Amino acid sequence: MMKFRYLKNVVTLRLDQSKCNGCGMCTEVCPQQVYTIKDKMSHITDRDACLECSACARNCPQQAIYVRQGVGCAYAVLMDKLNIKGKCCGDACGCSLDNIPEH
């Protein structure tokens, strides 16, 4: 499976390790393999690969993960890259590669 990259340093993903019990649920549900378990704790190893789908946050029994679900911009960027036109979150957002500033 091809691993997509999100925009660098903009994802809303946060992990509170003080709440983490190392259950590994985040590693099971994350489609982008953003997490690893090390020393019986979850660690974000590839933050910029996060698509903000919130599968990890919704499935974390300790509520140790926060991600702003429904942002949808990652989805829009991916669809644009794949030449599949559509909107991520209605007309209000305007997400597309055309709206991303050059770095």
MMTF fields as JSON, N, C-alpha, C and O atoms, coordinates in Angstrom:
{
  "mmtfVersion": "1.0.0",
  "mmtfProducer": "UNKNOWN",
  "numBonds": 411,
  "numAtoms": 412,
  "numGroups": 103,
  "numChains": 1,
  "numModels": 1,
  "chainsPerModel": [1],
  "groupsPerChain": [103],
  "chainIdList": ["A"],
  "bondAtomList": [4, 2, 8, 6, 12, 10, 16, 14, 20, 18, 24, 22, 28, 26, 32, 30, 36, 34, 40, 38, 44, 42, 48, 46, 52, 50, 56, 54, 60, 58, 64, 62, 68, 66, 72, 70, 76, 74, 80, 78, 84, 82, 88, 86, 92, 90, 96, 94, 100, 98, 104, 102, 108, 106, 112, 110, 116, 114, 120, 118, 124, 122, 128, 126, 132, 130, 136, 134, 140, 138, 144, 142, 148, 146, 152, 150, 156, 154, 160, 158, 164, 162, 168, 166, 172, 170, 176, 174, 180, 178, 184, 182, 188, 186, 192, 190, 196, 194, 200, 198, 204, 202, 208, 206, 212, 210, 216, 214, 220, 218, 224, 222, 228, 226, 232, 230, 236, 234, 240, 238, 244, 242, 248, 246, 252, 250, 256, 254, 260, 258, 264, 262, 268, 266, 272, 270, 276, 274, 280, 278, 284, 282, 288, 286, 292, 290, 296, 294, 300, 298, 304, 302, 308, 306, 312, 310, 316, 314, 320, 318, 324, 322, 328, 326, 332, 330, 336, 334, 340, 338, 344, 342, 348, 346, 352, 350, 356, 354, 360, 358, 364, 362, 368, 366, 372, 370, 376, 374, 380, 378, 384, 382, 388, 386, 392, 390, 396, 394, 400, 398, 404, 402, 408, 406],
  "bondOrderList": [1, 1, 1, 1, 1, 1, 1, 1, 1, 1, 1, 1, 1, 1, 1, 1, 1, 1, 1, 1, 1, 1, 1, 1, 1, 1, 1, 1, 1, 1, 1, 1, 1, 1, 1, 1, 1, 1, 1, 1, 1, 1, 1, 1, 1, 1, 1, 1, 1, 1, 1, 1, 1, 1, 1, 1, 1, 1, 1, 1, 1, 1, 1, 1, 1, 1, 1, 1, 1, 1, 1, 1, 1, 1, 1, 1, 1, 1, 1, 1, 1, 1, 1, 1, 1, 1, 1, 1, 1, 1, 1, 1, 1, 1, 1, 1, 1, 1, 1, 1, 1, 1],
  "groupList": [{"groupName": "MET", "atomNameList": ["N", "CA", "C", "O"], "elementList": ["N", "C", "C", "O"], "formalChargeList": [0, 0, 0, 0], "bondAtomList": [1, 0, 2, 1, 3, 2], "bondOrderList": [1, 1, 2], "singleLetterCode": "M", "chemCompType": "L-PEPTIDE LINKING"}, {"groupName": "LYS", "atomNameList": ["N", "CA", "C", "O"], "elementList": ["N", "C", "C", "O"], "formalChargeList": [0, 0, 0, 0], "bondAtomList": [1, 0, 2, 1, 3, 2], "bondOrderList": [1, 1, 2], "singleLetterCode": "K", "chemCompType": "L-PEPTIDE LINKING"}, {"groupName": "PHE", "atomNameList": ["N", "CA", "C", "O"], "elementList": ["N", "C", "C", "O"], "formalChargeList": [0, 0, 0, 0], "bondAtomList": [1, 0, 2, 1, 3, 2], "bondOrderList": [1, 1, 2], "singleLetterCode": "F", "chemCompType": "L-PEPTIDE LINKING"}, {"groupName": "ARG", "atomNameList": ["N", "CA", "C", "O"], "elementList": ["N", "C", "C", "O"], "formalChargeList": [0, 0, 0, 0], "bondAtomList": [1, 0, 2, 1, 3, 2], "bondOrderList": [1, 1, 2], "singleLetterCode": "R", "chemCompType": "L-PEPTIDE LINKING"}, {"groupName": "TYR", "atomNameList": ["N", "CA", "C", "O"], "elementList": ["N", "C", "C", "O"], "formalChargeList": [0, 0, 0, 0], "bondAtomList": [1, 0, 2, 1, 3, 2], "bondOrderList": [1, 1, 2], "singleLetterCode": "Y", "chemCompType": "L-PEPTIDE LINKING"}, {"groupName": "LEU", "atomNameList": ["N", "CA", "C", "O"], "elementList": ["N", "C", "C", "O"], "formalChargeList": [0, 0, 0, 0], "bondAtomList": [1, 0, 2, 1, 3, 2], "bondOrderList": [1, 1, 2], "singleLetterCode": "L", "chemCompType": "L-PEPTIDE LINKING"}, {"groupName": "ASN", "atomNameList": ["N", "CA", "C", "O"], "elementList": ["N", "C", "C", "O"], "formalChargeList": [0, 0, 0, 0], "bondAtomList": [1, 0, 2, 1, 3, 2], "bondOrderList": [1, 1, 2], "singleLetterCode": "N", "chemCompType": "L-PEPTIDE LINKING"}, {"groupName": "VAL", "atomNameList": ["N", "CA", "C", "O"], "elementList": ["N", "C", "C", "O"], "formalChargeList": [0, 0, 0, 0], "bondAtomList": [1, 0, 2, 1, 3, 2], "bondOrderList": [1, 1, 2], "singleLetterCode": "V", "chemCompType": "L-PEPTIDE LINKING"}, {"groupName": "THR", "atomNameList": ["N", "CA", "C", "O"], "elementList": ["N", "C", "C", "O"], "formalChargeList": [0, 0, 0, 0], "bondAtomList": [1, 0, 2, 1, 3, 2], "bondOrderList": [1, 1, 2], "singleLetterCode": "T", "chemCompType": "L-PEPTIDE LINKING"}, {"groupName": "ASP", "atomNameList": ["N", "CA", "C", "O"], "elementList": ["N", "C", "C", "O"], "formalChargeList": [0, 0, 0, 0], "bondAtomList": [1, 0, 2, 1, 3, 2], "bondOrderList": [1, 1, 2], "singleLetterCode": "D", "chemCompType": "L-PEPTIDE LINKING"}, {"groupName": "GLN", "atomNameList": ["N", "CA", "C", "O"], "elementList": ["N", "C", "C", "O"], "formalChargeList": [0, 0, 0, 0], "bondAtomList": [1, 0, 2, 1, 3, 2], "bondOrderList": [1, 1, 2], "singleLetterCode": "Q", "chemCompType": "L-PEPTIDE LINKING"}, {"groupName": "SER", "atomNameList": ["N", "CA", "C", "O"], "elementList": ["N", "C", "C", "O"], "formalChargeList": [0, 0, 0, 0], "bondAtomList": [1, 0, 2, 1, 3, 2], "bondOrderList": [1, 1, 2], "singleLetterCode": "S", "chemCompType": "L-PEPTIDE LINKING"}, {"groupName": "CYS", "atomNameList": ["N", "CA", "C", "O"], "elementList": ["N", "C", "C", "O"], "formalChargeList": [0, 0, 0, 0], "bondAtomList": [1, 0, 2, 1, 3, 2], "bondOrderList": [1, 1, 2], "singleLetterCode": "C", "chemCompType": "L-PEPTIDE LINKING"}, {"groupName": "GLY", "atomNameList": ["N", "CA", "C", "O"], "elementList": ["N", "C", "C", "O"], "formalChargeList": [0, 0, 0, 0], "bondAtomList": [1, 0, 2, 1, 3, 2], "bondOrderList": [1, 1, 2], "singleLetterCode": "G", "chemCompType": "PEPTIDE LINKING"}, {"groupName": "GLU", "atomNameList": ["N", "CA", "C", "O"], "elementList": ["N", "C", "C", "O"], "formalChargeList": [0, 0, 0, 0], "bondAtomList": [1, 0, 2, 1, 3, 2], "bondOrderList": [1, 1, 2], "singleLetterCode": "E", "chemCompType": "L-PEPTIDE LINKING"}, {"groupName": "PRO", "atomNameList": ["N", "CA", "C", "O"], "elementList": ["N", "C", "C", "O"], "formalChargeList": [0, 0, 0, 0], "bondAtomList": [1, 0, 2, 1, 3, 2], "bondOrderList": [1, 1, 2], "singleLetterCode": "P", "chemCompType": "L-PEPTIDE LINKING"}, {"groupName": "ILE", "atomNameList": ["N", "CA", "C", "O"], "elementList": ["N", "C", "C", "O"], "formalChargeList": [0, 0, 0, 0], "bondAtomList": [1, 0, 2, 1, 3, 2], "bondOrderList": [1, 1, 2], "singleLetterCode": "I", "chemCompType": "L-PEPTIDE LINKING"}, {"groupName": "HIS", "atomNameList": ["N", "CA", "C", "O"], "elementList": ["N", "C", "C", "O"], "formalChargeList": [0, 0, 0, 0], "bondAtomList": [1, 0, 2, 1, 3, 2], "bondOrderList": [1, 1, 2], "singleLetterCode": "H", "chemCompType": "L-PEPTIDE LINKING"}, {"groupName": "ALA", "atomNameList": ["N", "CA", "C", "O"], "elementList": ["N", "C", "C", "O"], "formalChargeList": [0, 0, 0, 0], "bondAtomList": [1, 0, 2, 1, 3, 2], "bondOrderList": [1, 1, 2], "singleLetterCode": "A", "chemCompType": "L-PEPTIDE LINKING"}],
  "groupTypeList": [0, 0, 1, 2, 3, 4, 5, 1, 6, 7, 7, 8, 5, 3, 5, 9, 10, 11, 1, 12, 6, 13, 12, 13, 0, 12, 8, 14, 7, 12, 15, 10, 10, 7, 4, 8, 16, 1, 9, 1, 0, 11, 17, 16, 8, 9, 3, 9, 18, 12, 5, 14, 12, 11, 18, 12, 18, 3, 6, 12, 15, 10, 10, 18, 16, 4, 7, 3, 10, 13, 7, 13, 12, 18, 4, 18, 7, 5, 0, 9, 1, 5, 6, 16, 1, 13, 1, 12, 12, 13, 9, 18, 12, 13, 12, 11, 5, 9, 6, 16, 15, 14, 17],
  "groupIdList": [1, 2, 3, 4, 5, 6, 7, 8, 9, 10, 11, 12, 13, 14, 15, 16, 17, 18, 19, 20, 21, 22, 23, 24, 25, 26, 27, 28, 29, 30, 31, 32, 33, 34, 35, 36, 37, 38, 39, 40, 41, 42, 43, 44, 45, 46, 47, 48, 49, 50, 51, 52, 53, 54, 55, 56, 57, 58, 59, 60, 61, 62, 63, 64, 65, 66, 67, 68, 69, 70, 71, 72, 73, 74, 75, 76, 77, 78, 79, 80, 81, 82, 83, 84, 85, 86, 87, 88, 89, 90, 91, 92, 93, 94, 95, 96, 97, 98, 99, 100, 101, 102, 103],
  "secStructList": [7, 7, 7, 7, 7, 7, 7, 6, 6, 7, 7, 7, 7, 3, 3, 7, 6, 6, 6, 7, 7, 7, 7, 7, 2, 2, 2, 2, 2, 7, 6, 6, 7, 7, 3, 3, 3, 3, 6, 6, 3, 3, 3, 3, 1, 7, 4, 4, 4, 7, 7, 7, 7, 7, 2, 2, 2, 2, 2, 7, 6, 6, 7, 7, 3, 3, 7, 7, 6, 6, 7, 7, 2, 2, 2, 2, 2, 2, 2, 2, 2, 6, 6, 7, 7, 7, 7, 1, 1, 1, 6, 6, 6, 7, 7, 1, 4, 4, 4, 1, 7, 7, 7],
  "xCoordList": [0.843, 0.0, 0.881, 1.838, 0.538, 1.29, 0.978, -0.185, 2.017, 1.844, 1.841, 2.846, 0.714, 0.594, 1.213, 1.294, 1.645, 2.211, 1.251, 0.661, 1.107, 0.276, 1.175, 2.371, 0.617, 1.398, 2.282, 1.826, 3.5, 4.467, 4.07, 3.782, 4.069, 3.877, 2.531, 2.463, 1.473, 0.169, -0.897, -1.972, -0.624, -1.621, -1.944, -1.076, -3.185, -3.643, -3.402, -3.81, -2.764, -2.556, -1.693, -0.621, -2.205, -1.444, -1.649, -2.731, -0.615, -0.662, -0.204, 0.898, -1.057, -0.717, -0.198, -0.983, 1.114, 1.694, 1.42, 1.519, 1.082, 0.748, -0.555, -0.802, -1.394, -2.645, -2.52, -3.357, -1.492, -1.327, -1.028, -0.198, -1.723, -1.446, -0.753, -0.551, -0.392, 0.345, -0.467, 0.101, -1.78, -2.641, -2.404, -2.659, -1.923, -1.618, -2.796, -2.661, -3.936, -5.101, -4.81, -5.265, -4.065, -3.745, -2.956, -3.163, -2.063, -1.285, -2.157, -1.868, -3.214, -4.12, -5.044, -5.322, -5.517, -6.548, -6.011, -6.73, -4.792, -4.245, -3.926, -3.092, -4.574, -4.308, -2.953, -2.492, -2.322, -1.063, 0.143, 1.26, -0.059, 1.028, 1.816, 3.045, 1.072, 1.66, 2.3, 3.215, 1.817, 2.24, 3.096, 3.009, 3.922, 4.603, 4.501, 4.285, 4.655, 4.718, 6.175, 6.83, 6.662, 8.045, 8.048, 7.463, 8.7, 8.762, 7.366, 7.124, 6.451, 5.069, 4.289, 3.374, 4.659, 3.972, 3.83, 4.688, 2.751, 2.57, 3.434, 3.617, 3.958, 4.761, 4.339, 4.099, 4.252, 3.984, 5.321, 6.242, 5.418, 6.683, 6.65, 7.693, 5.449, 5.34, 4.153, 3.172, 4.254, 3.16, 2.629, 1.417, 3.504, 3.076, 2.352, 1.809, 2.339, 1.58, 0.123, -0.698, -0.201, -1.56, -2.542, -2.303, -3.644, -4.685, -5.841, -6.849, -5.701, -6.72, -8.065, -9.119, -8.023, -9.27, -9.877, -11.073, -9.097, -9.456, -9.783, -10.369, -9.418, -9.632, -8.899, -9.419, -7.724, -6.939, -7.618, -7.747, -8.045, -8.674, -9.994, -10.291, -10.787, -12.074, -11.922, -12.82, -10.799, -10.595, -9.651, -9.407, -9.122, -8.203, -9.004, -9.733, -8.88, -9.667, -9.244, -9.996, -8.068, -7.567, -7.779, -7.443, -8.328, -8.511, -7.194, -7.147, -6.131, -4.801, -4.462, -3.423, -5.341, -5.052, -6.076, -7.277, -5.579, -6.44, -6.081, -4.906, -7.089, -6.918, -8.223, -9.305, -8.128, -9.325, -9.974, -9.62, -10.916, -11.614, -12.446, -12.985, -12.537, -13.394, -12.74, -13.385, -11.462, -10.775, -10.878, -11.192, -10.611, -10.862, -9.874, -9.91, -9.0, -8.073, -7.108, -6.752, -6.688, -5.788, -6.476, -5.866, -7.738, -8.511, -8.597, -8.416, -8.867, -8.984, -7.668, -7.653, -6.574, -5.257, -4.966, -4.469, -5.278, -5.044, -5.9, -5.411, -7.158, -8.031, -7.556, -7.635, -7.065, -6.544, -5.304, -5.144, -4.435, -3.234, -3.608, -2.918, -4.703, -5.158, -6.059, -6.597, -6.208, -7.066, -8.518, -9.205, -8.98, -10.385, -10.967, -10.643, -11.805, -12.333, -13.481, -14.257, -13.573, -14.623, -14.249, -13.147, -15.141, -14.911, -14.853, -15.542, -14.024, -13.859, -14.939, -15.466, -15.264, -16.184, -17.119, -17.36, -17.623, -18.549, -17.833, -16.623, -18.563, -17.994, -17.201, -16.445, -17.359, -16.729, -15.217, -14.512, -14.714, -13.301, -12.419, -11.47, -12.718, -11.909, -10.587, -9.656, -10.479, -9.244, -8.902, -9.745, -7.687, -7.147, -5.682, -5.201, -4.983, -3.567, -3.38, -2.329, -4.374, -4.282, -4.231, -3.747, -4.717, -4.779, -3.63, -3.635, -2.655, -1.533, -0.367, 0.067, 0.147, 1.263, 2.516, 2.725, 3.343, 4.614, 5.578, 5.603, 6.38, 7.395, 8.768, 9.766],
  "yCoordList": [-1.193, 0.0, 1.247, 1.354, 2.176, 3.423, 4.301, 4.479, 4.844, 5.7, 7.156, 7.666, 7.809, 9.21, 10.099, 9.712, 11.276, 12.264, 13.429, 13.85, 13.934, 15.102, 16.332, 16.203, 17.483, 18.716, 18.791, 18.468, 19.199, 19.189, 20.155, 21.329, 19.617, 20.377, 21.108, 22.167, 20.559, 21.207, 20.309, 20.793, 19.038, 18.112, 18.438, 18.894, 18.2, 18.527, 17.41, 17.536, 16.346, 15.169, 15.461, 16.058, 15.013, 15.118, 13.844, 13.257, 13.42, 12.243, 12.64, 13.16, 12.392, 12.653, 11.348, 10.493, 11.195, 9.945, 9.688, 8.547, 10.715, 10.497, 9.722, 9.132, 9.717, 8.96, 7.6, 6.723, 7.414, 6.198, 4.999, 5.074, 3.882, 2.65, 1.604, 0.468, 1.987, 1.099, -0.044, -1.071, 0.107, -0.98, -1.309, -2.435, -0.347, -0.584, -0.422, -0.688, 0.004, 0.176, 1.16, 0.959, 2.212, 3.209, 2.584, 2.936, 1.669, 1.018, 0.092, -0.145, -0.426, -1.33, -0.594, -1.091, 0.581, 1.26, 2.327, 2.75, 2.767, 3.836, 3.317, 2.424, 3.861, 3.387, 3.843, 3.326, 4.795, 5.35, 4.915, 5.364, 4.063, 3.577, 4.73, 4.77, 5.657, 6.835, 6.488, 7.177, 5.422, 5.07, 3.809, 2.933, 3.753, 2.52, 2.39, 3.373, 1.179, 0.944, 0.694, -0.172, 1.457, 1.321, 1.506, 2.458, 0.609, 0.663, 0.716, 1.438, -0.059, -0.189, 1.114, 1.323, 1.992, 3.27, 3.535, 3.147, 4.193, 4.599, 5.822, 6.687, 5.869, 7.007, 7.378, 6.506, 8.662, 9.135, 9.127, 9.857, 8.297, 8.18, 8.827, 9.04, 9.137, 9.723, 10.69, 10.461, 11.744, 12.697, 13.272, 13.416, 13.595, 14.218, 13.256, 13.682, 11.975, 11.01, 10.923, 10.294, 11.538, 11.502, 12.173, 13.282, 11.483, 12.02, 12.636, 13.03, 12.719, 13.3, 12.589, 13.223, 11.286, 10.513, 10.291, 10.017, 10.401, 10.273, 8.854, 8.665, 7.86, 6.473, 6.2, 5.493, 6.741, 6.518, 7.14, 6.494, 8.38, 9.071, 8.424, 8.299, 8.012, 7.382, 6.02, 5.571, 5.357, 4.014, 3.949, 2.86, 5.054, 5.062, 4.97, 5.902, 3.857, 3.706, 4.665, 4.879, 5.23, 6.148, 7.612, 8.496, 7.872, 9.241, 10.029, 11.194, 9.344, 9.94, 10.636, 11.287, 10.5, 11.038, 12.1, 11.932, 13.188, 14.244, 14.465, 14.555, 14.55, 14.976, 15.65, 15.165, 16.731, 17.463, 16.745, 16.971, 15.888, 15.097, 15.99, 17.012, 15.583, 16.299, 17.479, 18.2, 17.687, 18.784, 18.586, 19.517, 17.364, 16.995, 17.496, 17.043, 18.402, 18.951, 17.895, 17.91, 16.99, 15.927, 15.099, 14.74, 14.802, 14.036, 14.786, 14.195, 16.059, 16.861, 16.904, 16.802, 17.052, 17.093, 15.759, 15.723, 14.658, 13.335, 13.123, 12.629, 13.49, 13.316, 14.162, 13.736, 15.355, 16.227, 15.601, 15.634, 15.034, 14.352, 13.195, 12.925, 12.508, 11.365, 11.782, 10.94, 13.097, 13.648, 13.226, 13.021, 13.097, 12.812, 14.094, 14.477, 14.742, 16.033, 15.855, 14.904, 16.765, 16.736, 17.653, 18.2, 17.814, 18.691, 17.865, 16.853, 18.298, 17.544, 17.886, 16.997, 19.143, 19.531, 20.647, 21.621, 20.483, 21.476, 22.633, 22.58, 23.656, 24.793, 25.742, 26.573, 25.634, 26.586, 26.434, 27.422, 25.235, 24.963, 25.407, 26.165, 24.949, 25.283, 24.545, 25.017, 23.406, 22.634, 22.113, 21.518, 22.331, 21.711, 22.06, 22.903, 21.429, 21.763, 23.185, 23.787, 23.721, 25.093, 26.109, 27.223, 25.75, 26.676, 26.513, 27.139, 25.689, 25.45, 26.33, 26.255, 27.165, 28.028, 27.207, 26.155, 27.688, 27.033, 27.269, 28.337, 26.232, 26.352, 26.333, 26.422],
  "zCoordList": [0.0, 0.0, 0.0, 0.768, -0.871, -0.962, 0.251, 0.613, 0.872, 2.042, 1.591, 1.095, 1.77, 1.38, 2.446, 3.611, 2.056, 2.978, 3.069, 2.074, 4.256, 4.473, 4.328, 4.067, 4.493, 4.449, 5.69, 6.788, 5.541, 6.637, 7.758, 7.529, 8.963, 10.202, 10.323, 10.947, 9.739, 9.886, 10.517, 10.873, 10.659, 11.174, 12.643, 13.388, 13.045, 14.396, 15.408, 16.563, 15.013, 15.852, 17.072, 16.976, 18.243, 19.497, 20.299, 20.278, 21.002, 21.86, 23.252, 23.425, 24.25, 25.653, 26.245, 26.655, 26.29, 26.766, 28.242, 28.695, 28.992, 30.405, 30.56, 31.612, 29.519, 29.541, 28.859, 29.075, 28.045, 27.241, 28.131, 29.037, 27.859, 28.599, 27.722, 28.151, 26.5, 25.615, 25.038, 24.664, 24.955, 24.471, 23.001, 22.574, 22.228, 20.827, 19.881, 18.687, 20.377, 19.512, 18.385, 17.259, 18.668, 17.636, 16.49, 15.329, 16.806, 15.75, 14.912, 13.739, 15.508, 14.798, 13.828, 12.736, 14.22, 13.427, 12.481, 11.576, 12.657, 11.815, 10.419, 10.272, 9.391, 8.028, 7.481, 6.464, 8.142, 7.661, 8.49, 8.229, 9.468, 10.326, 10.951, 10.903, 11.534, 12.164, 13.514, 13.965, 14.154, 15.513, 15.562, 14.702, 16.598, 16.978, 18.489, 19.198, 18.965, 20.409, 20.76, 20.18, 21.706, 22.169, 23.679, 24.195, 24.374, 25.834, 26.441, 27.408, 25.862, 26.347, 26.314, 27.11, 25.384, 25.198, 23.705, 22.913, 23.33, 21.949, 21.67, 22.526, 20.451, 20.008, 18.592, 17.757, 18.334, 16.973, 16.255, 16.623, 15.228, 14.509, 13.129, 12.511, 12.65, 11.315, 11.287, 10.58, 12.044, 12.241, 10.931, 10.767, 10.015, 8.762, 7.822, 6.803, 8.149, 7.349, 7.811, 7.143, 8.929, 9.47, 8.51, 8.032, 8.239, 7.36, 8.142, 7.556, 9.442, 10.321, 10.189, 10.257, 10.003, 9.913, 11.296, 11.401, 12.332, 13.747, 14.192, 15.258, 13.4, 13.823, 15.132, 15.995, 15.284, 16.501, 17.719, 18.759, 17.59, 18.711, 19.108, 20.296, 18.124, 18.415, 19.067, 19.779, 18.833, 19.366, 20.554, 21.075, 20.992, 22.137, 23.434, 23.774, 24.164, 25.39, 26.505, 27.456, 26.394, 27.422, 27.066, 27.853, 25.897, 25.396, 25.43, 25.823, 25.004, 25.013, 23.702, 23.59, 22.707, 21.378, 21.011, 21.222, 20.46, 19.939, 18.478, 18.121, 17.65, 16.264, 15.857, 16.188, 15.163, 14.747, 13.573, 12.416, 13.884, 12.873, 11.971, 12.398, 10.721, 9.801, 9.131, 8.37, 9.404, 8.738, 7.233, 6.492, 6.794, 5.412, 4.391, 3.247, 4.742, 3.763, 3.241, 2.062, 4.096, 3.638, 2.565, 1.557, 2.785, 1.808, 0.479, -0.586, 0.544, -0.676, -1.429, -2.656, -0.719, -1.352, -2.027, -3.153, -1.337, -1.92, -3.161, -4.177, -3.085, -4.242, -5.419, -6.571, -5.124, -6.165, -6.807, -8.027, -5.977, -6.476, -7.388, -8.371, -7.062, -7.841, -9.009, -9.727, -9.181, -10.239, -10.11, -11.111, -8.88, -8.6, -8.023, -6.898, -8.775, -8.347, -7.365, -7.458, -6.445, -5.443, -4.303, -4.267, -3.403, -2.262, -0.995, -0.872, -0.047, 1.185, 2.206, 2.876, 2.325, 3.392, 2.919, 3.632, 1.734, 1.213, 0.547, 0.326, 0.236, -0.475, 0.422, -0.081, 1.727, 2.634, 2.717, 2.921, 2.565, 2.8, 1.648, 1.85, 0.451, -0.701, -0.768, -1.42, -0.116, -0.099, -1.48, -2.15, -1.9, -3.105, -3.174, -2.418, -4.061, -4.228, -4.721, -4.497, -5.381, -5.871, -4.742, -4.941, -3.572, -2.445, -1.462, -0.402, -1.791, -0.888, -1.322, -2.471, -0.417, -0.796, -1.082, -0.479, -1.998, -2.314, -1.168, -0.556, -0.893, 0.177, -0.439, 0.276]
}
